[in-house]
Amino acid sequence: MADIAMVFHWGPEQMNAMPLPELMDWRERARERWERMHGA
């Protein structure tokens, strides 16, 4: 999930420990943050 890594600066070790539903929630948060910071 490159978008999570780019926005939150997390490595694979942090993301691998998360269950898929939590990971998908963080992916949506990363998308929202990116849009707020850089425009849609």
Secondary structure, DSSP 8 states (H G I E B T S, - for coil): -HHHHHHH---HHHHHTS-HHHHHHHHHHHHHHHHHHH--
